[in-house]
Amino acid sequence: MWRCQHESRHVPRSLHLQRAVSSDGTRLAFFAAWLVVVLCPCNPRWQHVLESTLQVAAAQDGGAVLKALRKTKLPRNRRSPAFSRDPSLEARGCTLGLTEDRCSRAAIMTAATRKRLELTQDLCKACRVADPGFHFTSIQVNLNAQYRMHTDGYDAGPSRMFCCGNFSRGRMWLHTWAGERWTAVDVRERWVAFDGREFHLTEEWEGPERYSLVYFTHPAWQSQLLTSSTLRQLEDLGFPWPTEQDTFELQLPCSNERRPVAEQSLPPALAAWERALPHEW
């Protein structure tokens, strides 16, 4: 049996897959689910199932999003996996939307949201236009933040990512636990769907400006400590609140159990780059 808390993973509820009792069995179950999804595009929810493949939206002009980002000053990015290899380009960023107070565990609106209401509205609108069927509670905004190999914790549902700015390269490398492989994903002015619990990292880029946006559902989206007032404020800002149908159902092993597989399957160049990073930033 798994010894730590599991992370949930979404497949259509109509599949009714049973939870496996071992890592190998679970991987087979997920792969089977992925085959059903890929081979049955008539399923109305197939495009939101992110088992071992990516759904990449059509490339979209990021001009409006970039304009909104450029006129907003972002604080220093304090997330532990984020760093800047260029001393002249400090990693900046913040979370907009829902979060959880670390002391009281109350589901609250982030302080960054209250200070950036117009930006929040603009970014929510951009995602709703690009993917009307996608629901989310929070947005991670990054500027010149390069991420080492990590997972996004315990997101309650799938994510969307969009990048823009004055840069080239800077792809996202995404690992799929079921397939035990890494894929390079071009995220520049593209809306990309992915599962944030999978390990991923940022490729190095050229250029002075790389914004990345990650839209996701916070685990506290239906917390008993989420007040109706907070929910109403977030919905008024443009967050399309999720329902049970938008969240993960099946589970996968916790990230500590999956990390060795992800590390062993890293392409050689990425593995060397990852090993060269300091343990703490």
C-alpha positions as CSV (number, residue, x, y, z in Angstrom):
1,M,0.0,0.0,0.0
2,W,1.1,3.6,-0.6
3,R,2.6,5.1,2.6
4,C,1.7,8.7,2.0
5,Q,-1.2,10.9,1.0
6,H,-2.2,10.3,-2.6
7,E,-2.8,12.8,-5.3
8,S,-6.1,12.6,-7.2
9,R,-6.2,12.2,-11.0
10,H,-9.2,12.7,-13.3
11,V,-10.8,10.3,-15.8
12,P,-14.4,10.2,-17.0
13,R,-16.6,8.9,-14.2
14,S,-18.3,6.6,-16.7
15,L,-15.1,4.5,-16.8
16,H,-15.5,3.4,-13.2
17,L,-11.9,2.2,-12.9
18,Q,-11.0,0.5,-9.7
19,R,-8.1,1.8,-7.7
20,A,-5.1,-0.5,-8.1
21,V,-3.2,-1.7,-5.0
22,S,0.3,-1.2,-6.4
23,S,2.2,1.4,-8.5
24,D,2.4,-1.0,-11.5
25,G,-1.2,-1.8,-11.4
26,T,-2.2,1.8,-11.1
27,R,0.0,2.8,-14.0
28,L,-1.8,0.1,-16.1
29,A,-5.2,1.4,-15.0
30,F,-4.3,5.0,-16.1
31,F,-2.9,3.8,-19.4
32,A,-6.1,1.8,-20.0
33,A,-8.1,4.9,-19.2
34,W,-6.0,7.0,-21.6
35,L,-6.6,4.5,-24.4
36,V,-10.4,4.7,-23.9
37,V,-10.3,8.5,-24.0
38,V,-8.1,8.7,-27.1
39,L,-10.0,6.0,-29.0
40,C,-13.4,7.4,-28.1
41,P,-13.4,11.1,-29.1
42,C,-17.2,11.0,-29.0
43,N,-16.9,11.3,-25.2
44,P,-18.0,14.9,-24.6
45,R,-15.4,15.3,-21.8
46,W,-12.4,13.8,-23.7
47,Q,-10.7,17.1,-24.2
48,H,-10.4,17.7,-20.4
49,V,-8.9,14.3,-19.6
50,L,-5.2,14.6,-19.1
51,E,-4.0,11.1,-18.5
52,S,-0.9,10.8,-20.6
53,T,-1.2,13.3,-23.4
54,L,-1.6,17.0,-23.9
55,Q,-4.4,19.0,-25.3
56,V,-2.9,22.1,-26.9
57,A,-5.2,24.9,-27.8
58,A,-4.8,26.8,-31.0
59,A,-2.0,29.5,-30.9
60,Q,-3.4,32.8,-29.7
61,D,-2.1,36.3,-30.0
62,G,-0.9,37.3,-26.5
63,G,-1.0,41.0,-27.2
64,A,-3.9,41.9,-24.9
65,V,-2.6,39.6,-22.1
66,L,0.9,40.9,-22.4
67,K,-0.3,44.5,-22.3
68,A,-2.1,43.8,-19.1
69,L,0.9,42.1,-17.5
70,R,3.4,44.8,-18.5
71,K,1.5,47.6,-16.8
72,T,1.4,45.7,-13.5
73,K,4.4,45.4,-11.1
74,L,4.8,41.9,-9.7
75,P,6.4,41.1,-6.4
76,R,9.4,38.9,-6.0
77,N,8.6,35.2,-6.7
78,R,9.2,33.3,-3.4
79,R,8.1,29.8,-4.6
80,S,10.9,27.4,-3.7
81,P,11.2,25.7,-7.2
82,A,11.5,29.1,-8.9
83,F,14.7,30.9,-9.6
84,S,16.5,33.2,-12.1
85,R,19.8,32.2,-13.6
86,D,20.4,35.8,-14.9
87,P,21.1,38.2,-12.0
88,S,19.7,41.0,-14.0
89,L,16.3,39.3,-14.4
90,E,14.8,38.8,-10.9
91,A,12.2,36.1,-10.8
92,R,8.8,37.7,-10.0
93,G,5.3,36.4,-9.5
94,C,2.2,36.0,-7.4
95,T,-1.0,34.0,-7.1
96,L,-4.3,35.5,-8.0
97,G,-7.6,34.2,-6.8
98,L,-8.2,31.5,-4.1
99,T,-5.7,30.4,-1.5
100,E,-5.7,28.9,2.0
101,D,-4.5,30.7,5.1
102,R,-1.6,28.7,6.5
103,C,-2.7,29.4,10.1
104,S,-6.5,29.3,10.2
105,R,-6.9,27.0,7.1
106,A,-9.6,29.4,5.9
107,A,-10.1,29.7,2.1
108,I,-9.4,33.3,1.3
109,M,-8.7,35.7,-1.6
110,T,-5.0,36.3,-1.9
111,A,-3.6,39.7,-1.0
112,A,-2.1,40.0,-4.5
113,T,-5.6,39.7,-5.9
114,R,-6.9,42.7,-3.9
115,K,-3.9,44.8,-5.1
116,R,-4.4,43.8,-8.7
117,L,-8.1,43.6,-9.4
118,E,-7.9,44.8,-13.0
119,L,-5.1,42.4,-13.9
120,T,-7.1,39.6,-12.3
121,Q,-10.2,40.4,-14.4
122,D,-8.1,40.6,-17.6
123,L,-6.4,37.3,-17.1
124,C,-9.7,35.5,-16.1
125,K,-11.3,36.9,-19.3
126,A,-8.5,35.7,-21.5
127,C,-8.8,32.1,-20.3
128,R,-12.6,32.1,-20.5
129,V,-12.3,33.2,-24.1
130,A,-9.6,30.7,-25.0
131,D,-11.3,27.7,-23.3
132,P,-14.9,28.5,-22.3
133,G,-15.4,25.0,-20.8
134,F,-12.5,25.2,-18.4
135,H,-13.1,26.1,-14.7
136,F,-10.5,27.4,-12.2
137,T,-10.1,29.2,-8.9
138,S,-6.6,30.6,-9.1
139,I,-3.8,31.9,-11.4
140,Q,-0.1,31.6,-10.8
141,V,1.6,34.6,-12.6
142,N,5.3,34.4,-13.2
143,L,7.8,36.8,-14.8
144,N,11.3,35.5,-15.7
145,A,10.9,32.6,-13.3
146,Q,12.6,29.4,-14.3
147,Y,11.3,26.3,-12.5
148,R,13.4,23.3,-11.6
149,M,11.7,19.9,-11.7
150,H,8.7,20.0,-9.4
151,T,5.0,19.3,-9.1
152,D,2.2,21.7,-8.3
153,G,1.2,20.0,-5.1
154,Y,-2.4,18.9,-4.7
155,D,-4.3,20.8,-7.3
156,A,-7.9,19.7,-7.4
157,G,-8.3,19.7,-11.2
158,P,-6.4,20.1,-14.5
159,S,-4.4,23.2,-15.4
160,R,-4.0,25.6,-18.3
161,M,-0.8,27.4,-19.2
162,F,-0.1,30.4,-21.4
163,C,3.3,32.2,-22.0
164,C,4.0,35.5,-23.7
165,G,6.7,38.1,-23.8
166,N,10.0,38.9,-25.5
167,F,11.8,35.5,-25.5
168,S,12.5,32.4,-27.5
169,R,12.8,28.8,-26.5
170,G,11.7,28.4,-22.8
171,R,9.5,25.3,-23.4
172,M,7.9,23.4,-20.6
173,W,9.1,19.8,-20.2
174,L,6.4,17.6,-18.8
175,H,6.7,14.1,-17.4
176,T,3.9,11.6,-17.6
177,W,4.0,9.0,-14.8
178,A,1.9,6.5,-16.7
179,G,4.1,6.7,-19.8
180,E,7.4,7.2,-18.0
181,R,8.6,9.8,-20.5
182,W,9.2,13.5,-20.9
183,T,7.7,15.7,-23.6
184,A,8.8,19.2,-24.6
185,V,5.8,21.5,-25.0
186,D,5.9,24.9,-26.8
187,V,4.0,27.3,-24.5
188,R,4.8,30.6,-26.2
189,E,1.5,32.2,-27.1
190,R,-0.2,28.9,-26.8
191,W,-2.9,27.6,-24.3
192,V,-1.7,24.3,-23.1
193,A,-3.7,21.8,-20.9
194,F,-1.8,19.7,-18.5
195,D,-1.9,17.9,-15.2
196,G,0.0,20.0,-12.6
197,R,0.7,17.0,-10.4
198,E,3.0,15.6,-13.0
199,F,6.6,16.6,-12.7
200,H,7.6,19.5,-15.0
201,L,10.4,22.0,-15.4
202,T,11.2,25.1,-17.5
203,E,13.7,25.0,-20.3
204,E,16.2,27.9,-20.4
205,W,15.3,30.7,-22.8
206,E,16.8,33.7,-24.6
207,G,15.3,37.1,-24.1
208,P,14.7,39.7,-21.3
209,E,11.0,38.9,-20.7
210,R,9.1,35.7,-20.2
211,Y,5.7,35.7,-18.6
212,S,3.9,32.4,-17.8
213,L,0.4,32.0,-16.5
214,V,-0.9,28.8,-14.9
215,Y,-4.6,28.5,-14.2
216,F,-5.7,25.8,-11.7
217,T,-8.2,24.7,-9.1
218,H,-7.0,25.1,-5.5
219,P,-7.8,22.2,-3.2
220,A,-9.8,24.6,-1.0
221,W,-12.3,25.3,-3.7
222,Q,-15.1,23.6,-1.7
223,S,-13.7,24.1,1.8
224,Q,-16.2,24.5,4.6
225,L,-14.1,27.5,5.5
226,L,-14.8,29.2,2.2
227,T,-17.4,31.9,2.9
228,S,-20.1,32.9,0.5
229,S,-18.8,36.4,0.5
230,T,-15.3,35.3,-0.7
231,L,-16.8,33.0,-3.3
232,R,-19.0,35.8,-4.7
233,Q,-16.1,38.2,-4.8
234,L,-14.0,35.8,-6.8
235,E,-16.8,34.9,-9.2
236,D,-17.4,38.6,-9.7
237,L,-13.8,39.0,-10.7
238,G,-14.3,36.4,-13.4
239,F,-13.2,33.1,-11.9
240,P,-15.5,30.4,-13.4
241,W,-16.0,28.2,-10.3
242,P,-15.5,24.5,-10.8
243,T,-17.9,21.7,-9.9
244,E,-17.2,18.0,-9.0
245,Q,-17.2,17.2,-12.7
246,D,-14.2,19.5,-13.2
247,T,-12.0,17.9,-10.6
248,F,-9.7,14.8,-10.4
249,E,-11.3,11.5,-9.4
250,L,-8.7,8.7,-9.5
251,Q,-5.5,8.9,-7.6
252,L,-1.8,8.5,-8.2
253,P,1.1,7.9,-5.8
254,C,2.5,11.0,-4.0
255,S,5.3,12.9,-5.7
256,N,8.0,11.4,-3.5
257,E,7.3,8.0,-4.8
258,R,7.1,9.2,-8.4
259,R,10.2,11.4,-8.4
260,P,12.8,8.6,-9.0
261,V,11.0,7.5,-12.1
262,A,10.9,11.1,-13.4
263,E,14.6,11.7,-12.6
264,Q,15.7,8.4,-14.3
265,S,13.8,9.2,-17.5
266,L,15.1,12.8,-17.9
267,P,16.8,13.4,-21.2
268,P,20.6,13.5,-20.6
269,A,21.0,17.3,-21.1
270,L,18.1,18.1,-18.8
271,A,19.4,15.6,-16.2
272,A,22.8,17.3,-16.2
273,W,21.2,20.7,-15.9
274,E,19.0,19.6,-13.0
275,R,22.0,18.1,-11.1
276,A,24.0,21.3,-11.5
277,L,21.4,23.4,-9.7
278,P,22.0,24.3,-6.0
279,H,19.8,22.4,-3.6
280,E,18.4,25.6,-2.2
281,W,17.5,28.9,-3.9
